[in-house]
Amino acid sequence: ENENPFFGDWSSQPFNLPPFDRIKPSHFPPAFEEGMKRHIEDLKAIVDNTEEPTFENVLIPYDQAGASLSRTSAVFGNMCSSLNTDETKEVQTAMVPLLSRHRSATYTMPGLFEKIQAVYNLRLDSASNLTDEQVRLVERVHMDFTRAGANFGEEEKKEYAEIQAQLASLQTQFQQNVMKDEET
């Protein structure tokens, strides 16, 4: 009963949906911590791969990285937008800046953008044999990294991460205020 549903298998659930009846706000912090840890491990595996960067060994694993974090985030977003309890708001307020900093850390992880940049530089090369959809994905991921500060210097990356965390906290406070206002 006290087991965290995020660390279990949902395949017995109808349509593999989350077991909402068993999920408590206190389950989120450990699930997020584990999800962020696994996400970093997934990304480090891309960085540590010594093969020449290709779509197959950079973009595909990047796209699949952080599955448990994505699963937890999806449920968290759903519950935060529909369950406006004090405990949910408390967890949301605590987790949002941590998740924002994690996001910044993933976009500025040493070596990761360089791998994406290498694939980006060869995306139109006929030898890469990328489909139009794959080229578009490479361009979108590259743009996401660029917009998230991957080309910034170290100090700018830290400053940008802090600004993003502050904005995330303020946005959360605003959302919680709107939900509170809608209750009355």
N, C-alpha and C positions, 0 to 999 in steps of 0.2 A: 504493500500500500504506500509506503514512503519512498518507493523506488522512483527515480526521476524518469518520466516517460520519454524524455528526449534521448535517453541512452538505451532505449528498448526498440524492439522491432514493431512496426506498425502494419505489417502485412496481414495480420488477422483483422484489422479494422476494415469496415466497409470502404471500398475504393482507396484503401491505404491512407485514409484521412487521419489527421492527428487525433489522439484520444483526448479531446477537449475536456471531457468529464473528469479526467485524472490530472490535468495540467493545472498547477498552481503558480502564481507569480514567483514564488521562491525557487521554482525549477529553472527559471531563465538564466540567472547569473552563472551557475555552473555549466549549463548547456552552452552559453555564449563563450565562456572561458575555454571550454574544450573545443568548440567550433573554431574560435580564432586561432588556437594552437595548431589544430589540424590544417587550417587554411594556410598559415605560415609555412608549415611543413610541406604542403603541396607546392607552394610557390618556390620554396628553397630547392625542391627536387628539380624544378625547371631550371633554376639558376645553376645548380650544381651539375647538370647534364653537360658533359664535355663534347658531345656531338655538335656538328655544325647546326646552328639554329634553322629550323624549318617549321612550316605550318604544323606538321604532325607532332613535332616534339616541343613546340612552344605554345601555339594557339589552342590546340585541342586540350592539352593538360591544363592550360590556363582557364579555359572555358569550364572544365570539370572541377577545378579547384574549389575547395570550401563548400562542399555539398552539405555537410552537417550544419555549417554556419547559415547557409541559405535556408535550410529547412527550419531552423530555430527562428531566424529572422522573419520568415513568412508567417509563422504562428504568432510571434510576438507582435508584429504589425497588426494582425487581425484582432488579437486580444486587446491591444492598446486602443484601437479605434472603436471597440465595442464594449469593453469592460472597464468602466471608469471608476474603479475602486481606489481607495487610498493606497493599498498595497501595490496595485498595478502601476499607479502613477509614481510611487516611490522607486520601484524597480526601473521604470522607464527613465526617470530623472537620473538615476545612478548609471544606467547602462549606456545611454545615448552618447555622452562624451567619450566613453571608452571605445564604443563601436566606431565613432568618427575617427578617433586616433588610429584605430586598427586599419580602417579604410585608407587613411593617409599613408600609413606604414606600408601597406601592400603596394600602393602606387609609386612609392619612392624606395622600394626595396633595392639595395645595391645589386646590380647585375641583371635584374628582371627587365627593365626598360631597354637595356642594351640588346637583350635577346629579341624583344619585340621590334626594336628599331632595325635589327638585322633582317628580320622577316619582312618588315615594311619596305626596306630598301630594295628587296628582290621581288616584291609582290607582282610587278608587271613583267618581270623577266620570263621569257617563254620557257626557260628550263625549270621554272618553279611549278609549272603545270597547275596553277591555281584556277579554280572556277571563278566566275564573276562574284558569286556569293562569298567565297573564301577571301577574295581580294577586298570586298566590302567589309567583311569582319575584321581583317587585318587593319584596314584604314580606321574603322570605328574604335577598335581597342587602342590603337596608336593615339588617336585623338583624345580618348578618355584619359590616357596616361599623361599626355601633354597638358591637358586642361587641369589635371590633378597635381601638377607641379613636378613631374618627373625630370624636367630640364632645369629646375631651380638649383641653386647652390645649397649647401647644407643648412645654412642659417635661414634662408628663405623657405626651405622645406619645413623646418621646425615652426617658423612663424605662421606659415600657411596652415599647418596641421592644427595649431592652437586656435587660429581664427575659425577654421572649420568646426572644431569642437565647441567653441563658444556659440557659433551660429546654430549648431545642432541642438544645443541646450536651450537657446532662446526659442527656436522653432517648437521644441517639445513643450516648453512652458506656454507658448501661445496656443498650441493644439489642446493642451489640457484646460486652459482657460475657456476656450471655445466650447469644449465638451461640457465643462461645468456650467457654462451659461445656458447651454441647450437643455440641461436637466431641469432648469427652473422655468 
